[in-house]
């Protein structure tokens, strides 16, 4: 993570990546979306994928989803073993790529879209349908996330133990009521900066704040 990798290095890595289970390219800004996508098309067993603060875009997300990037051909299958996906601070990631990716990766347990200006409720609606194992949703500072998406997520994802909505001003008491009703397994909840007026009940009051084990911590093996 954070090293000055080149596209050539990723192409070389792809030659021996079939058994790779964890890939961390966080802050590797010198590699291209196309090169990351190429590598992922050769990692069918990948379970943990960390791409925070990288230039990932349509090509990478198409490779995760198992679809052919425009203008390319060759073998491509979805990363069906993927459990952890970190796309924090990836400014080119949007619903158009996210929706087919989460739909294909039905074993996902944790995802971070932290500081993503382009992800919206539509991605959360797809997660509610496709990702029954999801337990950790990191959605802080995602201005496109509103009550509609949060309500769908907490209704559909019964295993949630962590929900980070910090800084999302379009999340209001309507979402809070749904969280109180449906998210009964939560161990960590962050609502700082949301437009919450109502009171949390005593079972959730002590969960609010920044008490998370980070996505790059205990979930990475």
C-alpha positions in Angstrom: 0.0 0.0 0.0 1.2 3.5 -0.8 4.1 2.4 -2.9 5.1 3.7 -6.3 3.9 0.8 -8.3 3.7 1.0 -12.1 1.2 -0.5 -14.5 3.9 -2.8 -15.8 4.3 -4.2 -12.2 0.6 -5.0 -12.0 0.7 -6.7 -15.4 3.6 -8.8 -14.2 1.8 -9.6 -10.9 -1.3 -10.8 -12.8 0.8 -13.7 -14.2 1.0 -15.2 -10.8 -2.1 -13.9 -9.1 -4.6 -16.8 -9.4 -4.3 -17.8 -5.8 -4.2 -14.3 -4.4 -6.6 -13.8 -1.5 -5.7 -10.2 -0.3 -4.7 -7.2 -2.4 -3.9 -3.8 -0.8 -3.2 -1.0 -3.3 -4.3 1.8 -1.0 -2.8 5.2 -2.0 -1.0 3.7 -5.0 -1.9 6.7 -7.2 0.6 6.0 -10.0 -1.2 3.0 -11.4 -4.1 3.3 -13.8 -7.7 2.1 -13.6 -7.0 -0.1 -16.6 -4.0 -1.8 -15.0 -5.9 -2.5 -11.8 -8.8 -3.9 -13.8 -6.5 -6.1 -15.7 -5.0 -7.5 -12.5 -8.4 -8.2 -11.0 -9.4 -10.2 -14.1 -6.6 -12.7 -13.0 -7.5 -12.9 -9.3 -10.6 -15.1 -9.1 -10.1 -16.1 -5.5 -9.7 -12.6 -4.1 -11.4 -12.1 -0.7 -10.1 -8.8 0.6 -9.6 -5.9 -1.8 -8.4 -2.5 -0.6 -8.3 0.3 -3.2 -8.7 3.4 -1.1 -7.3 6.6 -2.6 -6.6 5.1 -6.0 -7.7 6.2 -9.5 -10.1 3.2 -9.8 -13.1 3.8 -12.1 -15.2 1.9 -14.6 -12.6 -0.6 -15.7 -11.8 -1.8 -12.2 -15.5 -2.0 -11.2 -16.3 -3.9 -14.4 -13.6 -6.5 -13.5 -15.1 -6.9 -10.0 -18.5 -7.4 -11.6 -17.2 -9.8 -14.2 -18.2 -7.8 -17.2 -16.1 -6.8 -20.1 -14.7 -3.3 -20.0 -15.6 -1.4 -23.2 -13.3 -2.3 -26.1 -11.7 -5.3 -24.4 -12.1 -9.0 -24.7 -10.9 -12.1 -22.9 -11.8 -14.2 -19.9 -13.5 -12.3 -17.1 -15.4 -13.6 -14.1 -16.9 -11.8 -11.1 -15.0 -11.8 -7.9 -17.6 -14.0 -6.2 -15.3 -14.8 -3.2 -14.9 -11.1 -2.3 -15.8 -10.3 1.3 -14.2 -6.9 2.0 -14.1 -4.0 -0.5 -12.5 -0.7 0.4 -13.2 2.1 -2.1 -12.7 5.0 0.2 -11.7 8.3 -1.3 -12.1 7.0 -4.9 -13.6 10.0 -6.7 -14.3 8.2 -10.0 -16.4 5.5 -8.4 -20.2 5.9 -9.0 -23.5 4.0 -9.0 -23.0 2.9 -12.6 -20.0 0.7 -11.7 -21.0 0.0 -8.0 -24.4 -1.5 -8.7 -23.3 -4.4 -10.9 -20.2 -4.9 -8.7 -22.2 -5.4 -5.5 -24.8 -7.4 -7.3 -22.2 -9.9 -8.5 -20.3 -10.1 -5.1 -23.0 -11.8 -3.0 -20.5 -12.8 -0.3 -19.6 -9.2 0.6 -19.4 -8.6 4.4 -17.9 -5.1 4.5 -17.7 -2.2 2.2 -16.3 1.3 2.6 -17.4 4.1 0.3 -16.1 6.8 2.6 -15.8 10.3 1.1 -17.5 9.3 -2.1 -19.5 12.1 -3.7 -21.0 9.9 -6.5 -22.5 6.9 -4.6 -26.2 7.2 -4.0 -29.1 5.4 -2.5 -29.4 3.3 -5.6 -26.3 1.4 -4.6 -27.7 0.8 -1.1 -30.9 -0.5 -2.6 -28.9 -3.0 -4.6 -26.9 -4.1 -1.5 -30.2 -4.7 0.4 -31.1 -7.2 -2.4 -27.8 -8.8 -3.2 -25.6 -8.8 -0.1 -27.2 -10.7 2.8 -23.9 -11.3 4.6 -23.1 -7.5 4.8 -22.2 -6.6 8.4 -20.2 -3.4 8.0 -21.2 -0.3 6.0 -18.8 2.6 6.0 -20.7 5.5 4.3 -19.3 8.6 6.0 -19.3 11.8 4.0 -21.4 10.4 1.1 -23.7 13.3 0.2 -25.7 11.1 -2.1 -26.8 8.9 0.8 -30.2 9.8 2.2 -33.0 8.3 4.3 -34.2 6.3 1.4 -31.0 4.3 1.1 -30.3 3.9 4.8 -33.9 2.6 5.4 -33.5 0.1 2.6 -30.1 -1.0 3.9 -31.2 -1.6 7.5 -34.4 -3.3 6.5 -32.6 -5.7 4.1 -29.2 -6.3 5.8 -30.1 -8.0 9.1 -26.4 -8.8 10.0 -25.2 -5.2 10.3 -22.9 -4.6 13.3 -21.3 -1.4 12.1 -22.9 1.6 10.3 -21.0 4.8 9.7 -23.1 7.7 8.3 -21.0 10.6 9.7 -21.4 13.9 7.8 -24.4 12.9 5.7 -26.8 15.8 6.2 -29.5 14.2 4.1 -29.9 11.5 6.8 -32.6 12.4 9.2 -34.9 11.1 12.0 -36.7 9.0 9.4 -33.6 6.9 9.0 -33.0 6.9 12.8 -36.4 5.3 13.4 -35.6 2.5 10.9 -32.2 2.0 12.5 -33.9 1.6 15.9 -36.4 -0.8 14.5 -34.4 -3.0 12.2 -30.6 -2.7 13.1 -30.8 -4.8 16.3 -27.3 -6.2 16.1 -25.4 -2.9 15.8 -22.2 -2.6 17.8 -21.1 0.7 16.4 -23.1 3.6 14.9 -21.9 7.0 13.8 -24.5 9.7 13.2 -22.3 12.8 13.8 -23.2 15.5 11.3 -26.5 13.9 10.3 -29.7 15.9 10.6 -30.9 14.0 13.6 -33.3 15.8 16.0 -34.9 12.9 17.9 -33.4 11.0 20.8 -31.6 7.7 20.5 -32.9 5.1 22.9 -30.6 3.9 25.6 -29.6 0.7 23.7 -28.0 2.8 20.9 -26.9 6.0 22.7 -23.6 4.5 23.7 -22.9 3.4 20.1 -22.8 6.8 18.6 -19.3 8.1 17.9 -16.0 7.0 16.5 -15.4 3.6 18.2 -14.9 1.5 15.1 -12.3 -1.1 14.5 -11.1 0.4 11.1 -11.9 -1.4 7.9 -8.2 -1.9 7.4 -7.8 -3.5 10.8 -9.4 -6.7 12.0 -11.1 -7.4 8.7 -7.8 -7.8 6.9 -6.0 -11.1 7.1 
